[in-house]
Amino acid sequence: MVILSNNKTICAEYNRLTVQRNYGNGKDKKFALIGNVHHHSDVLNSYPTKEEAVAELEKIYAAYQNGDKTYAI
């Protein structure tokens, strides 16, 4: 599935997505949704809580299960 980042500057087919703690970016960006392709990582969006980041990851997974070819964050 091809994923477009929140700020519309990154678009790729990621082979792994993770939620990670995002240090040093303020209260509204404590957790990041990271896309990995080969040996490269991109921050697709940042969230104030882990729950919000995981909720976005779950939406991506649901779209993948539905057979969607693309997803915009």
Secondary structure, DSSP 8 states (H G I E B T S, - for coil): -EEE-TTSS-EEE-SEEEEEE-TTS-GGGSEEEEEEETTEEEEEEEESSHHHHHHHHHHHHHHHHTT-SEEE-
